[in-house]
Amino acid sequence: MSQWHSIKAKRLLSALLRLGWTVNRQTGSHKVLAKPGWPDVVFAFHDNEEIGPRMLARIAKVTGLTPEDL
């Protein structure tokens, strides 16, 4: 069983912002998040969109997010 559960994109974005990620720029629904020492990450989800466990695991791999951060 995965340690990740489905959540709304709005909740994920707020968790990333609490971890020190900032919105570097935005074009439409594509936000480019930046954090010193990490490569930029494109966040292309709408606020009420549900993000599943597999996608959360992929995002966590490139952002350092943990299930406890949510």
Phi and psi restraints in degrees (range 20) as a CNS / XPLOR table:
assign (resid 1 and name C) (resid 2 and name N)
       (resid 2 and name CA) (resid 2 and name C) 1.0 -73.8 20.0 2
assign (resid 2 and name N) (resid 2 and name CA)
       (resid 2 and name C) (resid 3 and name N) 1.0 149.2 20.0 2
assign (resid 2 and name C) (resid 3 and name N)
       (resid 3 and name CA) (resid 3 and name C) 1.0 -81.8 20.0 2
assign (resid 3 and name N) (resid 3 and name CA)
       (resid 3 and name C) (resid 4 and name N) 1.0 -7.6 20.0 2
assign (resid 3 and name C) (resid 4 and name N)
       (resid 4 and name CA) (resid 4 and name C) 1.0 -98.8 20.0 2
assign (resid 4 and name N) (resid 4 and name CA)
       (resid 4 and name C) (resid 5 and name N) 1.0 145.5 20.0 2
assign (resid 4 and name C) (resid 5 and name N)
       (resid 5 and name CA) (resid 5 and name C) 1.0 -124.4 20.0 2
assign (resid 5 and name N) (resid 5 and name CA)
       (resid 5 and name C) (resid 6 and name N) 1.0 159.2 20.0 2
assign (resid 5 and name C) (resid 6 and name N)
       (resid 6 and name CA) (resid 6 and name C) 1.0 -66.1 20.0 2
assign (resid 6 and name N) (resid 6 and name CA)
       (resid 6 and name C) (resid 7 and name N) 1.0 138.9 20.0 2
assign (resid 6 and name C) (resid 7 and name N)
       (resid 7 and name CA) (resid 7 and name C) 1.0 -142.3 20.0 2
assign (resid 7 and name N) (resid 7 and name CA)
       (resid 7 and name C) (resid 8 and name N) 1.0 166.4 20.0 2
assign (resid 7 and name C) (resid 8 and name N)
       (resid 8 and name CA) (resid 8 and name C) 1.0 -77.8 20.0 2
assign (resid 8 and name N) (resid 8 and name CA)
       (resid 8 and name C) (resid 9 and name N) 1.0 149.0 20.0 2
assign (resid 8 and name C) (resid 9 and name N)
       (resid 9 and name CA) (resid 9 and name C) 1.0 -61.1 20.0 2
assign (resid 9 and name N) (resid 9 and name CA)
       (resid 9 and name C) (resid 10 and name N) 1.0 -35.2 20.0 2
assign (resid 9 and name C) (resid 10 and name N)
       (resid 10 and name CA) (resid 10 and name C) 1.0 -60.3 20.0 2
assign (resid 10 and name N) (resid 10 and name CA)
       (resid 10 and name C) (resid 11 and name N) 1.0 -41.4 20.0 2
assign (resid 10 and name C) (resid 11 and name N)
       (resid 11 and name CA) (resid 11 and name C) 1.0 -68.3 20.0 2
assign (resid 11 and name N) (resid 11 and name CA)
       (resid 11 and name C) (resid 12 and name N) 1.0 -39.4 20.0 2
assign (resid 11 and name C) (resid 12 and name N)
       (resid 12 and name CA) (resid 12 and name C) 1.0 -64.2 20.0 2
assign (resid 12 and name N) (resid 12 and name CA)
       (resid 12 and name C) (resid 13 and name N) 1.0 -45.0 20.0 2
assign (resid 12 and name C) (resid 13 and name N)
       (resid 13 and name CA) (resid 13 and name C) 1.0 -61.9 20.0 2
assign (resid 13 and name N) (resid 13 and name CA)
       (resid 13 and name C) (resid 14 and name N) 1.0 -42.2 20.0 2
assign (resid 13 and name C) (resid 14 and name N)
       (resid 14 and name CA) (resid 14 and name C) 1.0 -65.3 20.0 2
assign (resid 14 and name N) (resid 14 and name CA)
       (resid 14 and name C) (resid 15 and name N) 1.0 -35.4 20.0 2
assign (resid 14 and name C) (resid 15 and name N)
       (resid 15 and name CA) (resid 15 and name C) 1.0 -65.3 20.0 2
assign (resid 15 and name N) (resid 15 and name CA)
       (resid 15 and name C) (resid 16 and name N) 1.0 -41.9 20.0 2
assign (resid 15 and name C) (resid 16 and name N)
       (resid 16 and name CA) (resid 16 and name C) 1.0 -65.3 20.0 2
assign (resid 16 and name N) (resid 16 and name CA)
       (resid 16 and name C) (resid 17 and name N) 1.0 -38.4 20.0 2
assign (resid 16 and name C) (resid 17 and name N)
       (resid 17 and name CA) (resid 17 and name C) 1.0 -65.6 20.0 2
assign (resid 17 and name N) (resid 17 and name CA)
       (resid 17 and name C) (resid 18 and name N) 1.0 -37.2 20.0 2
assign (resid 17 and name C) (resid 18 and name N)
       (resid 18 and name CA) (resid 18 and name C) 1.0 -64.6 20.0 2
assign (resid 18 and name N) (resid 18 and name CA)
       (resid 18 and name C) (resid 19 and name N) 1.0 -29.3 20.0 2
assign (resid 18 and name C) (resid 19 and name N)
       (resid 19 and name CA) (resid 19 and name C) 1.0 -81.4 20.0 2
assign (resid 19 and name N) (resid 19 and name CA)
       (resid 19 and name C) (resid 20 and name N) 1.0 0.7 20.0 2
assign (resid 19 and name C) (resid 20 and name N)
       (resid 20 and name CA) (resid 20 and name C) 1.0 105.9 20.0 2
assign (resid 20 and name N) (resid 20 and name CA)
       (resid 20 and name C) (resid 21 and name N) 1.0 -0.4 20.0 2
assign (resid 20 and name C) (resid 21 and name N)
       (resid 21 and name CA) (resid 21 and name C) 1.0 -75.0 20.0 2
assign (resid 21 and name N) (resid 21 and name CA)
       (resid 21 and name C) (resid 22 and name N) 1.0 144.5 20.0 2
assign (resid 21 and name C) (resid 22 and name N)
       (resid 22 and name CA) (resid 22 and name C) 1.0 -126.6 20.0 2
assign (resid 22 and name N) (resid 22 and name CA)
       (resid 22 and name C) (resid 23 and name N) 1.0 154.2 20.0 2
assign (resid 22 and name C) (resid 23 and name N)
       (resid 23 and name CA) (resid 23 and name C) 1.0 -80.6 20.0 2
assign (resid 23 and name N) (resid 23 and name CA)
       (resid 23 and name C) (resid 24 and name N) 1.0 109.7 20.0 2
assign (resid 23 and name C) (resid 24 and name N)
       (resid 24 and name CA) (resid 24 and name C) 1.0 -76.5 20.0 2
assign (resid 24 and name N) (resid 24 and name CA)
       (resid 24 and name C) (resid 25 and name N) 1.0 -45.2 20.0 2
assign (resid 24 and name C) (resid 25 and name N)
       (resid 25 and name CA) (resid 25 and name C) 1.0 -159.4 20.0 2
assign (resid 25 and name N) (resid 25 and name CA)
       (resid 25 and name C) (resid 26 and name N) 1.0 164.3 20.0 2
assign (resid 25 and name C) (resid 26 and name N)
       (resid 26 and name CA) (resid 26 and name C) 1.0 -143.7 20.0 2
assign (resid 26 and name N) (resid 26 and name CA)
       (resid 26 and name C) (resid 27 and name N) 1.0 135.2 20.0 2
assign (resid 26 and name C) (resid 27 and name N)
       (resid 27 and name CA) (resid 27 and name C) 1.0 -129.9 20.0 2
assign (resid 27 and name N) (resid 27 and name CA)
       (resid 27 and name C) (resid 28 and name N) 1.0 108.2 20.0 2
assign (resid 27 and name C) (resid 28 and name N)
       (resid 28 and name CA) (resid 28 and name C) 1.0 63.8 20.0 2
assign (resid 28 and name N) (resid 28 and name CA)
       (resid 28 and name C) (resid 29 and name N) 1.0 -128.1 20.0 2
assign (resid 28 and name C) (resid 29 and name N)
       (resid 29 and name CA) (resid 29 and name C) 1.0 -91.9 20.0 2
assign (resid 29 and name N) (resid 29 and name CA)
       (resid 29 and name C) (resid 30 and name N) 1.0 1.9 20.0 2
assign (resid 29 and name C) (resid 30 and name N)
       (resid 30 and name CA) (resid 30 and name C) 1.0 -91.0 20.0 2
assign (resid 30 and name N) (resid 30 and name CA)
       (resid 30 and name C) (resid 31 and name N) 1.0 114.8 20.0 2
assign (resid 30 and name C) (resid 31 and name N)
       (resid 31 and name CA) (resid 31 and name C) 1.0 -106.2 20.0 2
assign (resid 31 and name N) (resid 31 and name CA)
       (resid 31 and name C) (resid 32 and name N) 1.0 135.5 20.0 2
assign (resid 31 and name C) (resid 32 and name N)
       (resid 32 and name CA) (resid 32 and name C) 1.0 -102.7 20.0 2
assign (resid 32 and name N) (resid 32 and name CA)
       (resid 32 and name C) (resid 33 and name N) 1.0 114.9 20.0 2
assign (resid 32 and name C) (resid 33 and name N)
       (resid 33 and name CA) (resid 33 and name C) 1.0 -94.5 20.0 2
assign (resid 33 and name N) (resid 33 and name CA)
       (resid 33 and name C) (resid 34 and name N) 1.0 142.1 20.0 2
assign (resid 33 and name C) (resid 34 and name N)
       (resid 34 and name CA) (resid 34 and name C) 1.0 -132.5 20.0 2
assign (resid 34 and name N) (resid 34 and name CA)
       (resid 34 and name C) (resid 35 and name N) 1.0 148.6 20.0 2
assign (resid 34 and name C) (resid 35 and name N)
       (resid 35 and name CA) (resid 35 and name C) 1.0 -151.3 20.0 2
assign (resid 35 and name N) (resid 35 and name CA)
       (resid 35 and name C) (resid 36 and name N) 1.0 132.3 20.0 2
assign (resid 35 and name C) (resid 36 and name N)
       (resid 36 and name CA) (resid 36 and name C) 1.0 -56.0 20.0 2
assign (resid 36 and name N) (resid 36 and name CA)
       (resid 36 and name C) (resid 37 and name N) 1.0 132.9 20.0 2
assign (resid 36 and name C) (resid 37 and name N)
       (resid 37 and name CA) (resid 37 and name C) 1.0 88.2 20.0 2
assign (resid 37 and name N) (resid 37 and name CA)
       (resid 37 and name C) (resid 38 and name N) 1.0 -2.3 20.0 2
assign (resid 37 and name C) (resid 38 and name N)
       (resid 38 and name CA) (resid 38 and name C) 1.0 -125.5 20.0 2
assign (resid 38 and name N) (resid 38 and name CA)
       (resid 38 and name C) (resid 39 and name N) 1.0 149.1 20.0 2
assign (resid 38 and name C) (resid 39 and name N)
       (resid 39 and name CA) (resid 39 and name C) 1.0 -70.5 20.0 2
assign (resid 39 and name N) (resid 39 and name CA)
       (resid 39 and name C) (resid 40 and name N) 1.0 151.9 20.0 2
assign (resid 39 and name C) (resid 40 and name N)
       (resid 40 and name CA) (resid 40 and name C) 1.0 -61.1 20.0 2
assign (resid 40 and name N) (resid 40 and name CA)
       (resid 40 and name C) (resid 41 and name N) 1.0 149.2 20.0 2
assign (resid 40 and name C) (resid 41 and name N)
       (resid 41 and name CA) (resid 41 and name C) 1.0 -126.5 20.0 2
assign (resid 41 and name N) (resid 41 and name CA)
       (resid 41 and name C) (resid 42 and name N) 1.0 132.8 20.0 2
assign (resid 41 and name C) (resid 42 and name N)
       (resid 42 and name CA) (resid 42 and name C) 1.0 -90.2 20.0 2
assign (resid 42 and name N) (resid 42 and name CA)
       (resid 42 and name C) (resid 43 and name N) 1.0 125.9 20.0 2
assign (resid 42 and name C) (resid 43 and name N)
       (resid 43 and name CA) (resid 43 and name C) 1.0 -112.4 20.0 2
assign (resid 43 and name N) (resid 43 and name CA)
       (resid 43 and name C) (resid 44 and name N) 1.0 107.2 20.0 2
assign (resid 43 and name C) (resid 44 and name N)
       (resid 44 and name CA) (resid 44 and name C) 1.0 -121.0 20.0 2
assign (resid 44 and name N) (resid 44 and name CA)
       (resid 44 and name C) (resid 45 and name N) 1.0 51.7 20.0 2
assign (resid 44 and name C) (resid 45 and name N)
       (resid 45 and name CA) (resid 45 and name C) 1.0 -120.2 20.0 2
assign (resid 45 and name N) (resid 45 and name CA)
       (resid 45 and name C) (resid 46 and name N) 1.0 148.6 20.0 2
assign (resid 45 and name C) (resid 46 and name N)
       (resid 46 and name CA) (resid 46 and name C) 1.0 -85.4 20.0 2
assign (resid 46 and name N) (resid 46 and name CA)
       (resid 46 and name C) (resid 47 and name N) 1.0 153.2 20.0 2
assign (resid 46 and name C) (resid 47 and name N)
       (resid 47 and name CA) (resid 47 and name C) 1.0 -51.0 20.0 2
assign (resid 47 and name N) (resid 47 and name CA)
       (resid 47 and name C) (resid 48 and name N) 1.0 -45.1 20.0 2
assign (resid 47 and name C) (resid 48 and name N)
       (resid 48 and name CA) (resid 48 and name C) 1.0 -92.6 20.0 2
assign (resid 48 and name N) (resid 48 and name CA)
       (resid 48 and name C) (resid 49 and name N) 1.0 5.7 20.0 2
assign (resid 48 and name C) (resid 49 and name N)
       (resid 49 and name CA) (resid 49 and name C) 1.0 -72.2 20.0 2
assign (resid 49 and name N) (resid 49 and name CA)
       (resid 49 and name C) (resid 50 and name N) 1.0 137.3 20.0 2
assign (resid 49 and name C) (resid 50 and name N)
       (resid 50 and name CA) (resid 50 and name C) 1.0 -84.7 20.0 2
assign (resid 50 and name N) (resid 50 and name CA)
       (resid 50 and name C) (resid 51 and name N) 1.0 130.7 20.0 2
assign (resid 50 and name C) (resid 51 and name N)
       (resid 51 and name CA) (resid 51 and name C) 1.0 -110.4 20.0 2
assign (resid 51 and name N) (resid 51 and name CA)
       (resid 51 and name C) (resid 52 and name N) 1.0 123.8 20.0 2
assign (resid 51 and name C) (resid 52 and name N)
       (resid 52 and name CA) (resid 52 and name C) 1.0 -82.2 20.0 2
assign (resid 52 and name N) (resid 52 and name CA)
       (resid 52 and name C) (resid 53 and name N) 1.0 173.3 20.0 2
assign (resid 52 and name C) (resid 53 and name N)
       (resid 53 and name CA) (resid 53 and name C) 1.0 -60.0 20.0 2
assign (resid 53 and name N) (resid 53 and name CA)
       (resid 53 and name C) (resid 54 and name N) 1.0 -39.1 20.0 2
assign (resid 53 and name C) (resid 54 and name N)
       (resid 54 and name CA) (resid 54 and name C) 1.0 -65.7 20.0 2
assign (resid 54 and name N) (resid 54 and name CA)
       (resid 54 and name C) (resid 55 and name N) 1.0 -43.7 20.0 2
assign (resid 54 and name C) (resid 55 and name N)
       (resid 55 and name CA) (resid 55 and name C) 1.0 -67.7 20.0 2
assign (resid 55 and name N) (resid 55 and name CA)
       (resid 55 and name C) (resid 56 and name N) 1.0 -37.9 20.0 2
assign (resid 55 and name C) (resid 56 and name N)
       (resid 56 and name CA) (resid 56 and name C) 1.0 -61.2 20.0 2
assign (resid 56 and name N) (resid 56 and name CA)
       (resid 56 and name C) (resid 57 and name N) 1.0 -40.5 20.0 2
assign (resid 56 and name C) (resid 57 and name N)
       (resid 57 and name CA) (resid 57 and name C) 1.0 -63.4 20.0 2
assign (resid 57 and name N) (resid 57 and name CA)
       (resid 57 and name C) (resid 58 and name N) 1.0 -39.7 20.0 2
assign (resid 57 and name C) (resid 58 and name N)
       (resid 58 and name CA) (resid 58 and name C) 1.0 -66.1 20.0 2
assign (resid 58 and name N) (resid 58 and name CA)
       (resid 58 and name C) (resid 59 and name N) 1.0 -42.3 20.0 2
assign (resid 58 and name C) (resid 59 and name N)
       (resid 59 and name CA) (resid 59 and name C) 1.0 -64.9 20.0 2
assign (resid 59 and name N) (resid 59 and name CA)
       (resid 59 and name C) (resid 60 and name N) 1.0 -40.6 20.0 2
assign (resid 59 and name C) (resid 60 and name N)
       (resid 60 and name CA) (resid 60 and name C) 1.0 -61.9 20.0 2
assign (resid 60 and name N) (resid 60 and name CA)
       (resid 60 and name C) (resid 61 and name N) 1.0 -36.2 20.0 2
assign (resid 60 and name C) (resid 61 and name N)
       (resid 61 and name CA) (resid 61 and name C) 1.0 -62.8 20.0 2
assign (resid 61 and name N) (resid 61 and name CA)
       (resid 61 and name C) (resid 62 and name N) 1.0 -35.7 20.0 2
assign (resid 61 and name C) (resid 62 and name N)
       (resid 62 and name CA) (resid 62 and name C) 1.0 -96.3 20.0 2
assign (resid 62 and name N) (resid 62 and name CA)
       (resid 62 and name C) (resid 63 and name N) 1.0 -10.2 20.0 2
assign (resid 62 and name C) (resid 63 and name N)
       (resid 63 and name CA) (resid 63 and name C) 1.0 -116.1 20.0 2
assign (resid 63 and name N) (resid 63 and name CA)
       (resid 63 and name C) (resid 64 and name N) 1.0 -12.9 20.0 2
assign (resid 63 and name C) (resid 64 and name N)
       (resid 64 and name CA) (resid 64 and name C) 1.0 81.5 20.0 2
assign (resid 64 and name N) (resid 64 and name CA)
       (resid 64 and name C) (resid 65 and name N) 1.0 14.4 20.0 2
assign (resid 64 and name C) (resid 65 and name N)
       (resid 65 and name CA) (resid 65 and name C) 1.0 -70.5 20.0 2
assign (resid 65 and name N) (resid 65 and name CA)
       (resid 65 and name C) (resid 66 and name N) 1.0 142.9 20.0 2
assign (resid 65 and name C) (resid 66 and name N)
       (resid 66 and name CA) (resid 66 and name C) 1.0 -122.7 20.0 2
assign (resid 66 and name N) (resid 66 and name CA)
       (resid 66 and name C) (resid 67 and name N) 1.0 159.6 20.0 2
assign (resid 66 and name C) (resid 67 and name N)
       (resid 67 and name CA) (resid 67 and name C) 1.0 -58.1 20.0 2
assign (resid 67 and name N) (resid 67 and name CA)
       (resid 67 and name C) (resid 68 and name N) 1.0 -29.7 20.0 2
assign (resid 67 and name C) (resid 68 and name N)
       (resid 68 and name CA) (resid 68 and name C) 1.0 -68.9 20.0 2
assign (resid 68 and name N) (resid 68 and name CA)
       (resid 68 and name C) (resid 69 and name N) 1.0 -23.2 20.0 2
assign (resid 68 and name C) (resid 69 and name N)
       (resid 69 and name CA) (resid 69 and name C) 1.0 -71.7 20.0 2
assign (resid 69 and name N) (resid 69 and name CA)
       (resid 69 and name C) (resid 70 and name N) 1.0 -19.5 20.0 2
